Amino acid sequence: MHNQFNNTRLQGLDTLRALAIILVLIFHYRSVVSNELLFGFITRIGWVGVDLFFVLSGYLIGDQILRAYIRKEDFSLKYFYARRLLRTLPNYYVVFALYLLFPVVLSGTSTAPFWQFITFTQNLEMRPGETFTHSWSLCVEEQFYLLFPLICMLALSKTSNALRLWVILGAGFMVAALLRLIMFNNHEKSAIDIMDYYEFIYYPSYSRFDELLPGIALAIIKNYHRITFGKLLLYGNHFFVAGLISSGVVFYLFLNTHYQHGIGTSAWTTSIGYSLLAISFSLLVLAALSPASWLYRCKIPGATNLALWSYAIYLIHKPLYQLLKQPINNLGISTDGYLGMGIIVVVSIVAGWILFKVVETPFMKLRTRLVPSNYRNKTNHATGLANE
C-alpha cells in the first residue's frame, strides 16, 4: 500500500487512506462491540472504507505496473511478487497467530481450513461471525496482486497502446455486475437470507474485483493518455466536489434503498451499487492527485501517520475490539458510549502503530535492501509513489 521510507508522499492520498481506516474503525465498532449508532449514519455506512481502500490500491499498484510498460522498463514479476509478499505477509501472519493463540475469545462460529488462510482464499464460502472475517478484503487485494500483472503481460506486452486493457476493464465491470445479479437471484431473495448475501455477494473476490477497476482506469489514463490526464488535473476541485456529491448519492441509496427490513436486499443496488461507489471514490482519488485541488494541498494533522499505519490498524483492530469489550465494561465504563469507544479505538490505533514499528518496518527495510524495486536493473528505478 505504501513505501514509508520515501518522503515524497501525496497528502491527498494520505487523507483518503486515513478517512478509509477511520470509517472502518467506526463501522466495526458497531458490529463487534456496540450496536449504538454513535456517529449516526456514518456508523451505518462505514463499511465503504474498504471500498475506498480498493480504489486506492487499484490506482497505486496499477500505476507501478503500467508505468513500467509505457516506459518499456525491465519489469520483473519475481521482484514485484517478492515486494508484495514482504509488504503484506508479516503483519498478516502476526495477527493470524493472535487468532490461533486466543481461540476461545477470538474464534467465531466456524473457522476456514488453515490452508485457505495461507493462500488468501478464506473469503470464498465465508459467512459473518466466522474467524478473522475482516481478512476477506485482504484476499481480494492479494488475488489482485497476483493476477493483474499477468493480465498486463497479456494485454500490453506486444502493443504500445492500452486498448486491450480498456476492453478488459469494461468487460470486468459488466461481468462483476452480472455475477452479483446472478448470485442475488440464486441465493438472496428475502430478509432471512442475509447470510447468503455475505457469502455469495459481499465477501467473494469474483463479485468485488470491479471496485479495483476505477483506480486502474486512472492509472491507464495517467500513463497512456498523458495529455488527457494533464487536462483532468487542472480541474481538481471540480472532481473533488463531483466525487463528494456522487459518493453522497450512493451512500443515500445504500442507506435507504439497499436493504429493507422484512423485504430483503435490492437487486439493482447489489448489481451496480458497488461499481458506482468505486467510480465515485475514483473521482476523489483523481482530485487527490491534482495540485489544483484542496484535497491535494490540504495537510490534515495526523492523516499521514494514520495512512502509514492503516494496514496494521486494519488487521489488529477487530481482534482487539473483541478482547477489550468485556474488560472495559468490567471497569464500569460503558462500551455503548463515546468514552468506552474512545478508549478501545485509541488502544487499537496504538496497537496498530506498534505492529507497524515492530513488524512492518523491519520487513520494509529488509525489502528495501533485498528487493529495492520492481525492476531487474535495481539501481536505476525508484519504486514509485510513496503512498504505495
Backbone torsions as a table, in degrees:
resi	resn	phi	psi	omega
1	MET	NA	-31.8	-179.4
2	HIS	-160.4	159.5	172.6
3	ASN	-113.7	99.8	-171.9
4	GLN	-74.4	-1.5	-178.0
5	PHE	-98.2	5.7	175.2
6	ASN	-110.1	131.1	-172.9
7	ASN	-88.9	-5.6	-177.0
8	THR	-88.1	61.4	-178.1
9	ARG	-82.6	152.6	175.7
10	LEU	-97.1	116.8	-173.9
11	GLN	-61.7	-37.3	-178.3
12	GLY	-62.9	-41.8	178.0
13	LEU	-67.3	-37.4	175.7
14	ASP	-61.5	-41.3	179.4
15	THR	-61.3	-44.1	179.7
16	LEU	-65.6	-40.9	179.4
17	ARG	-66.5	-40.2	177.3
18	ALA	-63.7	-41.8	176.9
19	LEU	-60.6	-41.4	-178.9
20	ALA	-60.7	-45.5	-177.4
21	ILE	-71.7	-33.0	176.2
22	ILE	-63.4	-45.0	178.4
23	LEU	-59.6	-42.4	179.8
24	VAL	-64.8	-42.8	179.6
25	LEU	-59.8	-42.5	-179.5
26	ILE	-67.1	-45.2	-177.2
27	PHE	-65.2	-46.3	-177.9
28	HIS	-70.1	-24.4	176.2
29	TYR	-62.5	-39.9	178.3
30	ARG	-67.3	-42.8	-174.8
31	SER	-76.3	-25.2	-175.9
32	VAL	-103.3	-41.2	-170.5
33	VAL	-106.4	-57.8	-173.8
34	SER	-135.6	140.4	179.2
35	ASN	-88.0	6.1	-179.3
36	GLU	-73.7	141.9	176.7
37	LEU	-87.5	73.0	-173.5
38	LEU	-66.4	-24.4	177.9
39	PHE	-121.4	31.7	175.8
40	GLY	58.8	-136.2	-175.8
41	PHE	-65.0	-24.8	178.5
42	ILE	-62.4	-34.9	177.2
43	THR	-61.3	-39.7	-177.6
44	ARG	-75.4	-30.9	-174.1
45	ILE	-99.8	3.1	-174.5
46	GLY	-60.3	-19.3	178.4
47	TRP	-59.5	-19.7	-178.7
48	VAL	-68.4	-12.3	176.2
49	GLY	-56.6	-37.4	178.1
50	VAL	-65.5	-39.2	179.5
51	ASP	-64.3	-37.0	175.9
52	LEU	-65.3	-39.7	174.3
53	PHE	-57.9	-41.9	-179.7
54	PHE	-59.8	-46.9	-178.5
55	VAL	-63.0	-42.7	178.3
56	LEU	-61.6	-43.7	179.5
57	SER	-64.6	-41.3	178.4
58	GLY	-57.9	-42.7	179.8
59	TYR	-69.7	-50.1	-172.7
60	LEU	-66.2	-45.8	178.5
61	ILE	-71.2	-41.0	177.6
62	GLY	-59.3	-41.9	179.8
63	ASP	-64.3	-41.1	176.7
64	GLN	-54.8	-51.7	-172.8
65	ILE	-74.7	-44.4	-177.1
66	LEU	-68.5	-33.0	176.8
67	ARG	-60.0	-38.6	179.1
68	ALA	-65.4	-40.8	-177.8
69	TYR	-70.9	-42.6	-177.2
70	ILE	-68.7	-29.1	179.1
71	ARG	-92.6	1.1	-179.4
72	LYS	55.0	43.6	178.8
73	GLU	-89.5	163.7	-171.8
74	ASP	-85.1	69.7	-178.8
75	PHE	-67.2	135.7	-178.1
76	SER	-116.3	118.8	175.7
77	LEU	-60.3	-40.3	-178.4
78	LYS	-60.8	-45.6	180.0
79	TYR	-68.1	-39.5	179.5
80	PHE	-60.5	-49.7	180.0
81	TYR	-63.5	-39.1	178.9
82	ALA	-62.3	-42.6	179.6
83	ARG	-66.5	-40.1	178.5
84	ARG	-63.8	-43.5	-178.5
85	LEU	-65.7	-42.0	178.4
86	LEU	-67.8	-24.6	178.8
87	ARG	-78.4	-41.9	-168.5
88	THR	-103.3	-31.9	-170.5
89	LEU	-72.8	-42.6	-174.6
90	PRO	-56.2	-53.5	178.3
91	ASN	-59.1	-42.6	-177.6
92	TYR	-60.4	-47.1	-177.8
93	TYR	-68.8	-32.3	176.4
94	VAL	-63.6	-45.2	-179.5
95	VAL	-71.1	-37.4	175.8
96	PHE	-60.5	-38.4	176.6
97	ALA	-62.2	-34.2	177.8
98	LEU	-61.2	-41.4	177.3
99	TYR	-65.2	-34.5	179.2
100	LEU	-73.3	-32.6	-177.6
101	LEU	-79.2	-26.5	-178.2
102	PHE	-123.6	57.5	-174.9
103	PRO	-64.9	-31.9	-177.7
104	VAL	-66.0	-39.8	-176.6
105	VAL	-85.5	-40.6	-168.5
106	LEU	-99.4	-25.6	-177.3
107	SER	-67.4	145.6	-177.0
108	GLY	-97.1	-152.2	-177.4
109	THR	-64.5	-28.5	175.7
110	SER	-160.8	168.6	-177.6
111	THR	-132.5	133.4	177.4
112	ALA	-65.3	157.1	176.5
113	PRO	-57.3	150.7	-177.3
114	PHE	-55.7	-40.4	-176.1
115	TRP	-63.4	-27.4	178.7
116	GLN	-71.8	-36.9	176.5
117	PHE	-67.0	-33.1	179.1
118	ILE	-73.0	-32.2	-176.8
119	THR	-100.5	4.0	-179.7
120	PHE	57.0	47.9	175.9
121	THR	-123.0	11.6	-177.2
122	GLN	-69.9	-12.3	178.6
123	ASN	-76.3	-9.4	174.2
124	LEU	-85.1	124.6	-176.7
125	GLU	69.6	21.8	176.5
126	MET	-83.4	141.4	177.7
127	ARG	-127.2	152.6	179.5
128	PRO	-55.5	142.9	178.1
129	GLY	93.5	-8.4	178.9
130	GLU	-78.7	176.8	-177.6
131	THR	-70.2	131.1	171.7
132	PHE	57.6	46.1	-175.2
133	THR	-65.9	-29.2	-177.7
134	HIS	-70.9	-3.5	175.3
135	SER	-75.1	-6.0	-179.6
136	TRP	-57.5	-39.5	-177.9
137	SER	-70.5	-30.8	175.8
138	LEU	-65.8	-36.1	176.8
139	CYS	-61.5	-44.1	179.6
140	VAL	-59.0	-45.6	-177.7
141	GLU	-70.2	-41.8	179.8
142	GLU	-63.0	-39.6	177.7
143	GLN	-67.5	-33.9	174.6
144	PHE	-63.6	-45.7	177.9
145	TYR	-58.8	-35.6	-178.7
146	LEU	-73.0	-44.7	-169.4
147	LEU	-89.5	-35.4	-172.8
148	PHE	-62.5	-42.5	177.0
149	PRO	-59.8	-34.9	178.8
150	LEU	-68.8	-39.1	176.6
151	ILE	-62.6	-41.5	178.4
152	CYS	-62.7	-38.7	177.4
153	MET	-59.0	-42.2	-179.2
154	LEU	-72.0	-37.2	-172.5
155	ALA	-88.2	-25.8	-169.2
156	LEU	-121.2	-11.5	-170.9
157	SER	-63.3	-29.2	-176.2
158	LYS	-119.8	27.3	-179.5
159	THR	-147.8	156.2	178.8
160	SER	-104.2	5.5	177.5
161	ASN	-125.4	167.5	-173.6
162	ALA	-104.3	20.4	-175.7
163	LEU	-57.4	-47.1	-178.8
164	ARG	-63.8	-35.4	178.6
165	LEU	-68.9	-37.4	175.6
166	TRP	-62.4	-41.1	178.3
167	VAL	-62.2	-42.9	179.2
168	ILE	-62.9	-41.8	179.1
169	LEU	-63.8	-45.3	179.3
170	GLY	-61.0	-42.9	177.6
171	ALA	-65.1	-36.1	179.4
172	GLY	-61.4	-43.1	177.1
173	PHE	-58.9	-47.1	-177.3
174	MET	-67.3	-40.9	-179.0
175	VAL	-64.7	-44.4	-178.7
176	ALA	-63.0	-45.1	179.2
177	ALA	-62.6	-41.1	179.6
178	LEU	-66.7	-41.1	178.4
179	LEU	-62.0	-41.9	178.2
180	ARG	-63.5	-40.0	179.4
181	LEU	-66.5	-41.5	178.0
182	ILE	-63.3	-46.6	179.2
183	MET	-63.1	-37.3	177.7
184	PHE	-62.1	-47.5	-178.7
185	ASN	-66.4	-28.5	-178.6
186	ASN	-85.5	-26.7	-168.0
187	HIS	-129.4	-30.6	-171.3
188	GLU	-123.0	93.2	-176.6
189	LYS	-118.8	-3.5	179.5
190	SER	-152.5	172.2	-177.4
191	ALA	-63.2	-27.8	-176.4
192	ILE	-77.6	-8.5	-177.9
193	ASP	-101.5	22.3	-176.1
194	ILE	-61.9	-30.4	177.5
195	MET	-64.7	-37.5	175.4
196	ASP	-63.9	-35.0	179.5
197	TYR	-58.1	-45.8	179.6
198	TYR	-66.8	-43.0	-175.7
199	GLU	-66.7	-42.1	-171.7
200	PHE	-103.2	-13.5	-175.7
201	ILE	-124.1	-48.3	-171.8
202	TYR	-78.9	-45.0	-174.0
203	TYR	-84.1	-37.0	-170.6
204	PRO	-67.7	145.3	178.7
205	SER	-63.8	-36.1	-175.2
206	TYR	-65.6	-17.9	178.9
207	SER	-111.4	5.8	179.2
208	ARG	-127.8	-4.0	-174.1
209	PHE	-64.8	-22.6	-176.9
210	ASP	-67.9	-14.4	178.4
211	GLU	-75.7	-12.3	171.8
212	LEU	-83.1	-21.2	-170.9
213	LEU	-67.3	-39.4	178.1
214	PRO	-61.3	-36.0	175.8
215	GLY	-65.2	-41.0	176.2
216	ILE	-62.9	-39.8	179.2
217	ALA	-59.4	-40.8	176.6
218	LEU	-62.3	-40.7	179.3
219	ALA	-64.9	-37.0	177.6
220	ILE	-64.2	-46.9	-179.9
221	ILE	-60.5	-43.2	-178.6
222	LYS	-60.6	-41.5	-172.3
223	ASN	-94.2	-32.4	-175.3
224	TYR	-107.3	-11.6	179.9
225	HIS	-135.8	63.6	-168.8
226	ARG	-64.7	-39.0	179.6
227	ILE	-63.5	-44.9	177.7
228	THR	-61.3	-43.6	-179.6
229	PHE	-62.0	-42.1	178.1
230	GLY	-61.0	-40.1	177.8
231	LYS	-66.3	-39.8	179.1
232	LEU	-62.3	-38.0	-178.0
233	LEU	-64.8	-19.9	178.0
234	LEU	-68.8	-17.7	-175.2
235	TYR	-114.7	41.4	-176.5
236	GLY	-56.7	-45.0	-179.2
237	ASN	-68.0	-32.6	176.2
238	HIS	-63.2	-43.7	178.6
239	PHE	-68.9	-33.1	177.9
240	PHE	-62.9	-48.9	179.4
241	VAL	-65.6	-43.8	179.2
242	ALA	-61.5	-40.1	179.2
243	GLY	-65.3	-40.6	177.7
244	LEU	-64.0	-45.8	-179.4
245	ILE	-65.1	-47.5	-179.0
246	SER	-62.0	-44.3	178.1
247	SER	-62.5	-41.8	179.0
248	GLY	-60.9	-40.8	178.5
249	VAL	-63.8	-44.6	-179.7
250	VAL	-65.8	-40.0	175.8
251	PHE	-56.8	-46.7	-178.7
252	TYR	-59.5	-43.8	-179.2
253	LEU	-64.0	-42.6	178.8
254	PHE	-67.1	-38.5	-178.0
255	LEU	-72.4	-32.5	-170.4
256	ASN	-111.7	-19.1	-177.4
257	THR	-124.9	-15.9	-173.1
258	HIS	-68.6	-44.3	-178.2
259	TYR	-134.0	130.5	176.9
260	GLN	-124.5	127.0	-176.1
261	HIS	-59.3	130.6	179.3
262	GLY	85.6	-13.2	-179.5
263	ILE	-110.2	-48.3	179.0
264	GLY	122.2	-158.4	-172.9
265	THR	-100.8	146.2	-178.9
266	SER	-74.9	134.4	-179.9
267	ALA	-69.9	-39.1	-172.9
268	TRP	-77.0	-35.7	175.0
269	THR	-69.3	-34.7	175.5
270	THR	-61.7	-41.6	-175.1
271	SER	-73.7	-52.2	-173.2
272	ILE	-114.1	-7.7	-175.9
273	GLY	-62.0	-42.1	-178.7
274	TYR	-67.7	-36.5	176.6
275	SER	-64.2	-45.3	179.0
276	LEU	-62.5	-37.7	178.7
277	LEU	-62.6	-46.1	-179.6
278	ALA	-65.8	-38.7	178.0
279	ILE	-64.0	-40.7	177.3
280	SER	-61.0	-43.6	179.3
281	PHE	-67.1	-30.6	179.2
282	SER	-65.9	-28.6	174.9
283	LEU	-65.1	-38.2	176.9
284	LEU	-68.6	-38.4	177.5
285	VAL	-63.9	-41.6	177.3
286	LEU	-61.1	-42.2	176.7
287	ALA	-61.6	-39.1	-179.7
288	ALA	-65.7	-21.9	179.1
289	LEU	-89.7	-8.9	-174.0
290	SER	-94.8	117.7	176.7
291	PRO	-60.0	-15.8	-179.5
292	ALA	-83.6	-7.3	-172.7
293	SER	-98.3	154.4	174.8
294	TRP	-62.0	-39.3	-176.8
295	LEU	-62.0	-37.4	178.9
296	TYR	-69.9	-41.2	-171.6
297	ARG	-86.1	-25.2	-173.3
298	CYS	-81.1	121.0	177.5
299	LYS	-101.2	110.7	-179.2
300	ILE	-90.7	124.9	-178.6
301	PRO	-55.5	130.2	177.1
302	GLY	88.8	-14.7	-175.8
303	ALA	-65.0	-40.9	-179.4
304	THR	-63.9	-41.3	178.5
305	ASN	-63.8	-45.5	178.3
306	LEU	-61.0	-38.6	177.9
307	ALA	-63.7	-42.9	179.0
308	LEU	-62.6	-40.3	-175.9
309	TRP	-90.5	-1.9	-167.4
310	SER	-59.1	-40.7	-179.0
311	TYR	-63.4	-46.4	179.1
312	ALA	-64.7	-41.8	179.0
313	ILE	-62.8	-43.7	-179.7
314	TYR	-57.7	-43.9	-177.9
315	LEU	-67.4	-41.6	-168.3
316	ILE	-91.3	-19.6	-167.7
317	HIS	-67.9	-40.5	-173.8
318	LYS	-69.0	-45.2	174.5
319	PRO	-62.0	-34.0	177.3
320	LEU	-69.0	-37.2	173.9
321	TYR	-54.5	-45.6	-178.6
322	GLN	-66.8	-40.5	-177.4
323	LEU	-72.0	-33.1	-172.2
324	LEU	-90.3	-18.1	-173.4
325	LYS	-55.3	-54.9	-176.7
326	GLN	-68.2	-44.8	177.4
327	PRO	-57.6	-39.0	178.9
328	ILE	-66.3	-42.1	175.9
329	ASN	-63.6	-36.5	179.4
330	ASN	-65.1	-24.8	177.3
331	LEU	-79.7	-0.4	-179.2
332	GLY	85.6	11.8	179.0
333	ILE	-104.0	119.6	-177.5
334	SER	-71.4	129.8	176.0
335	THR	-80.0	-2.0	176.1
336	ASP	-87.8	-2.5	-178.1
337	GLY	-112.4	176.0	-176.4
338	TYR	-68.6	-34.5	-179.7
339	LEU	-64.1	-49.4	178.7
340	GLY	-60.6	-43.5	178.3
341	MET	-62.8	-43.5	-179.1
342	GLY	-58.7	-43.7	-179.9
343	ILE	-62.5	-48.9	-176.1
344	ILE	-66.4	-40.5	-179.9
345	VAL	-68.2	-43.0	179.7
346	VAL	-63.0	-43.1	177.4
347	VAL	-60.2	-39.5	179.8
348	SER	-66.0	-40.3	178.2
349	ILE	-66.2	-43.4	178.0
350	VAL	-62.5	-42.0	177.8
351	ALA	-62.5	-39.1	176.1
352	GLY	-62.0	-41.0	177.4
353	TRP	-62.9	-41.9	178.1
354	ILE	-62.7	-44.5	177.6
355	LEU	-60.9	-41.2	177.5
356	PHE	-60.5	-45.6	-176.9
357	LYS	-72.8	-45.3	-170.9
358	VAL	-82.6	-35.6	-175.0
359	VAL	-108.7	-55.9	-172.3
360	GLU	-66.2	-46.8	-175.8
361	THR	-61.0	-47.1	177.5
362	PRO	-59.3	-39.3	-179.8
363	PHE	-72.6	-31.2	175.5
364	MET	-68.6	-36.2	175.5
365	LYS	-66.3	-39.7	176.6
366	LEU	-62.5	-41.3	178.4
367	ARG	-61.7	-42.9	179.7
368	THR	-62.4	-34.6	-179.3
369	ARG	-77.7	-42.8	-174.5
370	LEU	-87.4	-41.8	-176.2
371	VAL	-133.5	75.5	-172.9
372	PRO	-67.9	-16.2	179.4
373	SER	-154.3	177.0	177.2
374	ASN	-87.0	6.3	-172.2
375	TYR	-113.5	149.5	-179.9
376	ARG	-65.9	-35.4	174.3
377	ASN	-86.8	85.1	-167.6
378	LYS	-67.2	-22.6	-171.6
379	THR	-84.0	-13.7	-171.5
380	ASN	-107.6	0.9	-173.3
381	HIS	-132.9	138.9	172.7
382	ALA	-85.7	164.7	-178.0
383	THR	-70.2	-35.3	-175.4
384	GLY	130.3	-150.3	-178.3
385	LEU	-61.1	136.4	179.5
386	ALA	-62.4	-32.1	-176.4
387	ASN	-67.0	-15.2	175.4
388	GLU	-78.9	NA	NA
